[in-house]
């Protein structure tokens, strides 16, 4: 089990997903969700919280899979340093 203060690396790369206008999404920041890259409540009992995402137009985005991005929830290529 990883240290409590470190997220689980779900994937060393982005999850490319299409986000729809008018919908609210919650990005998993802990890496424990079975529904990656989205939150399923697995962060309970940790200090991690999901990040709310809403878009003003339907589009594909690269959401961070390694959970180490400095630009949450978007991938900033931090996975290349892990």
Secondary structure, DSSP 8 states (H G I E B T S, - for coil): ---TTS-----SS-EEEEE-TT--EEE-SSS--SSTTB--STTTTSS---EEE--SS-EEEEE-SSS--SSTTB--SGGGG-
